[in-house]
C-alpha cells in the first residue's frame, strides 16, 4: 500500500504522527492530551486504527455494515463523541447505523443516543448532534456512478491529479479502464476541501437553479490567492464549437505550463441537469510573471472566441436553427 500520493506538486503522506495528533492524509483524525480527546474525526477502518493507537480515554466503537459506508464513535463515561465525517454518513439513516450500537452504548433508543451525543471534527468540539445540520457524504462504493458537484483536473510538472468534489469533501481519484465496466474511478484518498486550498484554487461548489427542473453547479471563489481565474463558467455542449474552443484554450495553457510560465493549471468542470452540457473554468497559478504578458492577448482572444461560440450555439439550441 502506498505511503502517500502527489496531489499536484505536493506530496500527501498517508500517515503523519506528531506528539499529540495523527493525520490520515490531510485529515487530523485524533488529537489528544494525556488520553483526553481534544479533536476527533474520520469514518474508515484506517481512521479507527489510527485513533486506537492514541489510546483515547473511553471505548472506541466501529460499525462497518456490509455494502455501506463505515462509521466510528467514542464513548467516555456518559459522553458519546461522534466524528464529523461519521456524523455526516449516519445522518442518511440513523436507525440503520445506530440501532445495533444503542444497547451496547447503554441507551434505550437511537433518539436517546443522539440527544446526548456531541460532534467533534479535526479542530475540536462542534456541538450537540441534534443542533447540527449534517452535510452530504457520498456512498463510497458508488463514486464511479454518481455525478460530483465539481471535477478538478490539476496539471503540474508532476503530472495530472483528478479531484471530485462533493459539498465540503474532496476525493482524489484514479481513472482506469475496466475490461467489463468501462471507465472507472478508484478512490485514492479523501478529506475536507478547505485542506487543499492553495494546492487547488480556493473554491467551493454552489448550485444555480435555472427553473423547476434544471440547474447546474458553479465554483465560487472564496479569496484572492496566487491562483488566477481566466473564465466564468463557460458553456460547453457536447461536440460543439465551444467545446473545441475550450479544448484549444486548455492546450495553450498546458503548453505554457510545460515551458515554465505557470506552476499549475486547473480545469474545473461543473455539471448540469442536462447530460450533454457542462460548464468549464480555467485557473492558473502564475510562476514566471515576466513571460505571462506575452501570452495575455492570445488568451484573451481565445476566451472571447469561446464566449461567442457559446452564445451562437445556445441561440441555435433554443430556436432549433
N, C-alpha and C positions, 0 to 999 in steps of 0.2 A: 504494500500500500504506500502511496506517495507521502513524503514528509511535507509536501506543500506544492503550491502551484503559482505560476506567474499570473498576475492579473495586470495586463499592460506591462509596464516596466517594473512593477512592484511584486516582490516575492512574498506570498502569504503563507506562513508556516501553518502546518496542520495543528500543532500544539505549541503554546507558549506558556512557560511556567515561571512565575515570579514568587517572591516570598509569601505574598498574601492572595494571589489570584492565579487562575488558569484560564487561558483563552483557547477556544476551539476555532481556528481560522480567525475571523475578525470579531467573534463574539466572546466576551468575558463571561464564562458560564458560572464561575463562582469566585467571590471574594470573601475572605473570612478573617476574623480577628480572634485568635485563640479558640477556634471552633465555632464562634458566633458568626452567623451569616450576615454579611454586610450587603452583598449583591448576589443574585441568583437568576440564571437564565438558561434556556435550552429546551430540548424536547427528545433528542435521539438517544440511542443506546451509547454512543460515544460520549455525549454530554453527561449521561448518567455515570459512566465510568470515571470521567474527569472530576465530576463533583464528588464522587465517593472517595477519590484519592485524598481530598482535603479533609476528610473525616468531620463533616459538619455535625454540630450537636443535633440530636434527634434521629429520626428514622427516615431514610430515603425510599420512596416508592416509585416504581417504574411500571407503566402499563403499555404493552405493545400488542394491541388487538390484531388479529390476522387481517391482512389486506386493508390496513388503515394506518394513519399517522400515529406515532407514539406520543406519550406524554409522561412527565415525571412531576413529582411534588415532594415536599418535605414536611414531616410532622415533628414539631418540637414542643413537647408537653401538650397544651391545648391549642397551639397555634399551627395552622396549616398554611404553608407558603407555596404558591404556585408560580413557576417562572412565566414570564410574559409570553414566550413562544408557545408553551404548553397551554396557557390560558386561551390564546387565540385559536388553537386547534380544538380544544374540548368544547368551546362555545358553540360549535356546529351541532353537537349532540351531547349535551351534558350527561344525560342518563346513560348513554352508551358507554361513555368513558368512566363515569364516577360511581355508578351503581355497584360494580364489583369491588370498589375500593371503600365505599362509605362505611360498611360494617367493620372492615379491618381498621379504619381510622377512628372508630368509636362514635360514629354518627348514625342516627336512625333513618336519615334520608339524605338525598343529594342536596335538597334545598338547605337543610341544616348545615351541611358541609360548606356550601358556597356562601351562606350568610356569615360564616365566621372566617372564611379564607381570605388571605391577603395576597397581593400580587407584587412580585419583585421583578425588575429587569436587571440588565447588566450594570446599571448605575445605582441600583438600590430600591428602596420602598416606593411603590406606586400608589397603593391604596387598597381598600377592600374590593374584593372581586365584584360584588353586586353594584358597586358605584362606578365601575369602569366600563367603557364601551370597547368590546373586543374588535380587532380588525381581521381582515381575511388572511388566512394562511392556506396555500393551495395543497391539494391532495398530492403528495409526492409521487405516487405511482402513476398519476395522470399528467405529469408535466409534459409528456410527449404529445398529448392531445389537446390540452387546454390552451386557450389563447391568453397570453400575458397582457398586461397593460402596456408595457413598452418592451422592445428588444433593442439593446445597445450592442453594437459591434465596435469594439475598441481596437484600433490599429496602432501599433507601436513598433519600435525596432525589434522587439521580442516576438513579433507575430500578431496574431489575432485572438482576442478574447470575446466570447459571446455571453451576454448577461441578460437574462429575462427578469423583468421587474413586475412584481405583484404587490401593489399598495406600498407598504413600508419595507418590504423584503426584496432582496436581490437573490438570484440563483445563477451561479456561474456554471455554464453547461458546455458539454462537448457534443458536437454533431457527428453522427456517423451513419452509414447506410447499412441497414439490417437486411439480410438476404430475403426475408419474408415480409417484413413490416415497413420497408422503405426507410425514409429519413427519420432518424430517432434523435432525441435529446437526452443525454445522460448527465445527471446532476453530479458535479464535482464537489461543490461546497456552496453554502448559503450564509446569509446574515442580514443585518439591517442595512438598508440602502445608505443611510447617512454615514456609515462607517467607511464607505469607499468614495465619498465625495472628495474630489481632488484627483483621485485615480481616474474617475469618470467625471463628466460635468455635474455640478451640484443641482440636480433636477429631481422632481418627483412627479408622478402622473396625476392628472385630473381628468374627469370625464366631462365632455361637452355634449349637450343634448341638441340634436337638430330638430326632432319632432317626437311624437309619442312612440315611434317605432325605431328611430335611427339616432345614432350618436357615434362619437369617436373619442379616443383618449388623446391627450396632448401633454407634452412635458412642460412643466412650469419651472422657470429659472428662479432659484432662491437667493442667490447673492452673486456679486461680482468676484470673479477669480481670474486666474490666468487662462481659463477657457473662454473662447470667443464663439458666440453663436452666429452662424452665417445665414441661416434661413428661418422661415417662420411657418412650420408645419405645412410643407409643400404637398399639394395633392398629387397622388401617384396612382393612376389607374393601371390595371394590368394591360401590358402590351401597348401602352400609349406613348405619345411623343414626350410627355412629361417624364415618364419612366426612363426613356432613353437619355433625355437631357440630364436627369438626376444622376444616372449612372456615369455620364460623361463628367459631371462635376466631381463625383466621388473619385473617378480615375485620376483626375488632375490633382486633387488633394492628396491622394496616396502617392503620386509621383513626387509632390513637394515634400511629403514625409520622408520618402526614400532619399532625397538629396539633402535632407537636413534642415529644411525650412521650419517644419513642425516637430514637436516632441511626440504628439499624439493626435489622432483623428478619430472622432466618434460619430458613427452613423446611428441615429436614433429613429426607430420605426414605431409609429403609433398606429394602433389598429382601430378599425371601424366596424360597424354592424354589417357593412357590405363586404363580402369576402373578396371582392375584386378591387377594393380601394383601400390603400393605406396612406399614411401621411409621413413624410420624411423630413428630418432635420439633420444638419451637419454642424458639428462643433470641432474647433481646432484649439490645441494648446500651442501657443507660439514658442519657438525656440530661437530662431535667428531673426531678430527684429529688423535687420537691415535688408535682407533678401525679400521679405514678405511684400514690400512696397512694389516690387517688380511684378508681382502676380495679382495685386489688388484689382486692377482694371479688368483682367481676364476673368477673375472670379465673379466680379460684379456683373459683367456682361452675360455670363452663363446663367447666373441666378435670374436675371431679367428674362432670358430665353425660357427658362423653366416656368416662370410665372405666367408668361404669355401663352405658352403651350397649355398650361393648366386651364386658364380662362377659356381658351378656344374649345378645349375638349369638354369642359363642364357644360358650356352652352350647347355643344353638339349633342351631348347626352340628354340634356333637358328637352330639347326640341326635336330630337331624332333627326338631325340633319344628316 
